[in-house]
Structures are given as structure tokens and as C-alpha cells.
């Protein structure tokens, strides 16, 4: 199991565990995080935008150009922003810390 800590905009830390190969988006949704993922991981939206903790950013595989383009459309983007649909849980990121942006928009009302 790969451990991830989600940090809400209010600073609450939510511990989660997922199987290797699971997308960060799916794990976050299972834990009730406001990650919509409208396009279901097709990189056609930015509703699963998260901010990777700076200490972890270099350990996550880099974003491809298409992901960078979609991040340009997300609210509250930072240097360590990523689309959670593009991050697969692996042993290399066991312990990952992910911040949910205050500007998260979840049309499903979670």
C-alpha cells in the first residue's frame, strides 16, 4: 500500500492508503477530497488540480506537455501543481503529501 496525506485548504490532514497503480485522483475521491476529475483522466480539464508538497515534487514523475497546458487553466496554480489524474501511486512516492487548493472547484458538490 502507498500512503498519501491530503492537506485540506483549512490545514486538516487526511491520511489515505491506496494500492500501487491507483491514480491519485481516485484515492482522493475515495477520501472525499473535492477533486472532480470531469474528464476522467483524459487531460481535458483541470478539475483534479492538486499542489504537491515541495519536498515531494521532485519524487513525482514530471508532467508531460499536455498536462502543463491544462494546468495553465487551473485556478491557484503553483510551481508544484499537478493534475492528480496523471499521478500513479508507486512505492517511490510512499508518504506523499498533497495539498488541495483553496480554489478547488467540485461541480459534484463534495
Beta strands, then each sheet from edge to edge (+ up, - down):
strand 1: 2-7
strand 2: 13-18
strand 3: 49-52
strand 4: 81-83
strand 5: 96-99
sheet 1: 2+ 1- 5- 3+ 4-
end
